[in-house]
């Protein structure tokens, strides 16, 4: 499959040095034209290679979701699966498919409420040879506070960290082709929301890092993805969920500590 890459760079401006092999993919639902206009304006200002990922409408695909998938989600996450979560999950998988179908070495995947930095300086440092070789998957924004350990400084402000605790949100992250292939294969079946599913570095055998502080942020747009209420399971039915979370939390913590120790000993 050939991916049409739409460049939003002005005619008299080149892609910033060091970002030529980075494809910016932004997920956008057809019913959200204002969001599309906003994020395309930001990408044009940055002058990078970019393409739109047509977001999956969870309501439209909901009739295709099996009862087995819904039950697996209940067991792993402790509440009912919602259409918007299916759409979000499938949209991110679609973005990875587009990246893998391209010739780019790296991608930054964005949701369409992302606020993009207006200077490429830190991004260029992230994709410089010394830094880019130290990560496969790099989180550029988190929706919650999390404990972390520093493993590599980029400059006086920004550094790469490993997270000891859960870090939710999928607004902005970067990955190389190895990470996209591993995630695409491992995340084919929905167990938990997408941002919980990929936040398990120990599960994929990849080099995970967080950029701290956040480089990308979130605009104040109202959600156009999810309107269904959250329906939780009774407490006694959440025992499998507790075991799933314990495995994830312990696995992440041990993986991060070991990565930190390797860094200190190097």
C-alpha positions as CSV (number, residue, x, y, z in Angstrom):
1,X,0.0,0.0,0.0
2,X,1.4,3.4,-0.9
3,X,0.8,6.2,1.6
4,X,0.3,9.7,0.2
5,X,2.3,12.0,2.4
6,X,1.0,15.6,2.4
7,X,3.8,18.1,3.2
8,X,2.5,21.2,4.9
9,X,5.8,23.0,4.5
10,X,5.8,26.4,2.8
11,X,7.3,26.4,-0.7
12,X,10.3,28.4,0.4
13,X,11.1,26.3,3.4
14,X,12.8,22.9,3.8
15,X,12.0,20.3,6.4
16,X,14.0,21.0,9.5
17,X,17.4,19.3,9.5
18,X,17.3,16.0,11.2
19,X,13.5,15.5,10.7
20,X,13.6,14.5,7.1
21,X,12.9,10.8,8.0
22,X,10.2,11.5,10.5
23,X,6.6,11.2,9.5
24,X,4.0,13.1,11.5
25,X,0.7,11.3,11.5
26,X,-2.4,12.9,13.0
27,X,-5.6,11.0,13.8
28,X,-8.7,13.0,12.9
29,X,-12.4,12.0,12.6
30,X,-14.3,13.1,9.6
31,X,-16.8,14.9,11.9
32,X,-14.0,17.0,13.4
33,X,-13.0,19.5,10.7
34,X,-12.2,22.3,13.2
35,X,-9.6,20.0,14.9
36,X,-8.1,19.1,11.5
37,X,-7.7,22.8,10.6
38,X,-6.1,23.5,13.9
39,X,-3.5,20.7,13.8
40,X,-2.7,21.2,10.1
41,X,-2.0,24.9,10.8
42,X,0.5,23.8,13.5
43,X,2.2,21.2,11.2
44,X,2.5,23.8,8.4
45,X,4.2,26.2,10.8
46,X,6.7,23.5,11.8
47,X,7.3,22.5,8.1
48,X,7.5,18.7,8.5
49,X,6.3,15.7,6.5
50,X,2.8,14.9,7.7
51,X,-0.3,12.9,6.8
52,X,-3.8,12.6,8.1
53,X,-5.0,9.3,9.5
54,X,-8.8,9.0,9.0
55,X,-10.0,8.2,12.5
56,X,-12.2,5.1,13.0
57,X,-15.7,5.9,14.2
58,X,-16.3,3.6,17.1
59,X,-20.1,3.8,16.8
60,X,-19.9,2.7,13.2
61,X,-17.7,-0.4,13.9
62,X,-19.4,-1.3,17.2
63,X,-21.7,-3.9,15.7
64,X,-18.6,-5.8,14.6
65,X,-17.1,-6.0,18.1
66,X,-17.5,-9.6,19.4
67,X,-18.8,-10.5,22.8
68,X,-15.4,-12.2,23.4
69,X,-13.7,-8.9,23.0
70,X,-16.1,-7.2,25.4
71,X,-15.7,-9.9,28.0
72,X,-11.9,-9.8,27.7
73,X,-12.0,-6.0,28.3
74,X,-14.3,-6.4,31.3
75,X,-11.9,-8.9,32.8
76,X,-8.7,-6.9,32.1
77,X,-10.0,-3.4,32.8
78,X,-12.9,-3.8,35.2
79,X,-15.6,-2.0,33.2
80,X,-17.6,-2.1,30.0
81,X,-15.9,-1.4,26.7
82,X,-17.2,1.7,25.0
83,X,-17.5,2.4,21.3
84,X,-15.2,5.4,21.5
85,X,-12.4,3.2,22.9
86,X,-12.7,0.8,20.0
87,X,-12.4,3.7,17.6
88,X,-9.4,5.2,19.4
89,X,-7.7,1.8,19.6
90,X,-8.3,1.0,15.9
91,X,-7.2,4.5,14.8
92,X,-3.8,4.2,16.4
93,X,-3.3,0.7,14.8
94,X,-4.3,2.3,11.5
95,X,-1.7,5.0,12.0
96,X,1.0,2.4,12.6
97,X,-0.1,0.6,9.4
98,X,0.4,3.8,7.5
99,X,3.8,4.4,9.0
100,X,4.9,0.9,8.2
101,X,3.7,1.3,4.6
102,X,5.8,4.3,4.2
103,X,9.6,4.6,3.8
104,X,10.2,6.8,6.9
105,X,12.4,5.5,9.7
106,X,10.4,7.2,12.5
107,X,6.9,8.5,13.1
108,X,5.3,10.8,15.6
109,X,1.7,9.8,16.1
110,X,-0.6,12.6,17.3
111,X,-4.2,12.8,18.3
112,X,-5.9,15.9,16.7
113,X,-6.1,17.8,20.0
114,X,-2.3,17.9,20.3
115,X,-0.5,21.3,20.8
116,X,2.7,21.0,18.8
117,X,5.8,22.9,19.8
118,X,6.5,25.7,17.3
119,X,10.3,25.2,17.2
120,X,12.0,22.0,16.1
121,X,15.0,22.3,18.3
122,X,14.2,19.6,20.9
123,X,12.7,17.3,18.2
124,X,15.9,17.5,16.3
125,X,17.8,16.5,19.4
126,X,15.5,13.5,19.9
127,X,16.2,12.2,16.5
128,X,19.9,12.9,16.4
129,X,21.9,9.7,16.1
130,X,23.0,9.5,19.8
131,X,19.5,10.0,21.2
132,X,17.5,8.1,18.6
133,X,19.5,4.9,19.1
134,X,18.6,4.9,22.8
135,X,14.9,4.5,22.3
136,X,12.3,2.5,20.2
137,X,9.2,4.1,21.7
138,X,9.2,7.6,23.1
139,X,6.3,9.2,24.9
140,X,6.0,12.9,24.3
141,X,3.1,13.7,26.6
142,X,1.3,12.2,29.6
143,X,-2.1,12.9,31.1
144,X,-1.1,12.0,34.6
145,X,1.8,12.5,37.0
146,X,4.1,9.5,37.2
147,X,7.3,8.5,39.0
148,X,10.3,8.1,36.8
149,X,14.1,7.8,36.7
150,X,16.4,9.9,34.4
151,X,18.5,8.0,31.9
152,X,19.8,10.5,29.4
153,X,19.9,14.3,29.4
154,X,19.2,16.1,26.1
155,X,19.9,19.6,27.3
156,X,19.5,21.7,30.5
157,X,15.7,21.3,30.4
158,X,14.7,18.1,28.7
159,X,15.8,14.5,29.4
160,X,14.8,10.9,28.6
161,X,13.3,9.0,31.5
162,X,12.0,5.5,32.3
163,X,8.6,5.6,34.1
164,X,8.2,3.5,37.2
165,X,4.4,4.0,37.4
166,X,1.5,4.2,34.9
167,X,1.5,7.1,32.5
168,X,-1.8,7.4,30.6
169,X,-2.7,9.3,27.4
170,X,-1.9,8.8,23.7
171,X,-1.8,12.4,22.6
172,X,1.7,12.3,21.2
173,X,4.4,9.7,21.0
174,X,7.3,8.7,18.7
175,X,8.4,5.3,17.5
176,X,10.7,3.6,15.1
177,X,9.8,0.8,12.6
178,X,10.8,-2.0,15.1
179,X,8.4,-0.6,17.7
180,X,5.6,-0.2,15.2
181,X,5.9,-3.8,14.1
182,X,6.1,-5.1,17.6
183,X,3.1,-3.1,18.8
184,X,1.0,-3.8,15.8
185,X,1.5,-7.5,16.2
186,X,1.0,-7.6,20.0
187,X,-1.9,-5.2,20.3
188,X,-4.2,-6.8,17.7
189,X,-6.8,-7.7,20.3
190,X,-8.3,-5.2,22.7
191,X,-7.8,-5.9,26.4
192,X,-7.6,-2.4,27.9
193,X,-7.8,1.2,26.5
194,X,-5.0,1.9,24.0
195,X,-3.0,4.1,26.2
196,X,-2.9,1.4,28.9
197,X,-2.1,-1.3,26.4
198,X,1.1,0.2,25.1
199,X,2.4,1.4,28.5
200,X,3.9,-1.9,29.2
201,X,7.6,-1.8,28.1
202,X,8.4,-5.1,29.7
203,X,5.8,-6.8,27.5
204,X,7.2,-5.8,24.1
205,X,11.0,-6.1,24.4
206,X,11.5,-2.6,23.3
207,X,13.5,0.4,24.6
208,X,10.8,2.7,26.1
209,X,11.5,6.3,27.2
210,X,9.5,9.3,28.3
211,X,10.5,12.8,27.4
212,X,10.4,15.0,30.5
213,X,9.0,17.6,30.8
214,X,6.3,17.1,28.2
215,X,7.1,18.6,24.8
216,X,3.5,18.3,23.5
217,X,0.4,19.5,25.3
218,X,-3.4,19.1,24.8
219,X,-5.7,21.8,23.4
220,X,-9.0,22.4,25.2
221,X,-11.2,21.0,22.6
222,X,-14.3,19.1,23.7
223,X,-14.2,15.4,23.0
224,X,-15.7,14.1,19.7
225,X,-14.7,10.5,20.3
226,X,-16.7,9.2,23.3
227,X,-20.2,10.0,24.5
228,X,-21.2,6.7,26.2
229,X,-21.1,6.6,30.0
230,X,-18.5,4.6,31.9
231,X,-20.0,1.4,33.4
232,X,-17.9,-0.3,36.0
233,X,-18.1,-3.9,37.1
234,X,-19.1,-4.9,40.6
235,X,-16.2,-5.2,43.0
236,X,-16.2,-9.0,43.1
237,X,-16.0,-9.3,39.4
238,X,-12.9,-7.1,39.3
239,X,-10.5,-9.7,40.8
240,X,-9.1,-10.6,37.3
241,X,-8.6,-6.9,36.7
242,X,-6.5,-6.6,39.9
243,X,-4.3,-9.4,38.8
244,X,-3.9,-7.9,35.3
245,X,-2.9,-4.5,36.8
246,X,-0.6,-6.1,39.3
247,X,1.3,-7.9,36.6
248,X,1.5,-4.7,34.5
249,X,2.6,-2.4,37.4
250,X,5.2,-4.9,38.7
251,X,6.6,-5.7,35.3
252,X,6.9,-2.0,34.4
253,X,8.6,-1.1,37.7
254,X,11.2,-4.0,37.5
255,X,11.9,-3.3,33.8
256,X,12.4,0.5,34.5
257,X,14.7,-0.1,37.5
258,X,16.8,-2.5,35.5
259,X,17.1,-0.1,32.6
260,X,18.1,2.7,35.0
261,X,20.8,0.5,36.6
262,X,22.2,-0.4,33.2
263,X,22.4,3.2,32.3
264,X,24.2,4.1,35.5
265,X,26.7,1.3,34.9
266,X,27.4,2.2,31.3
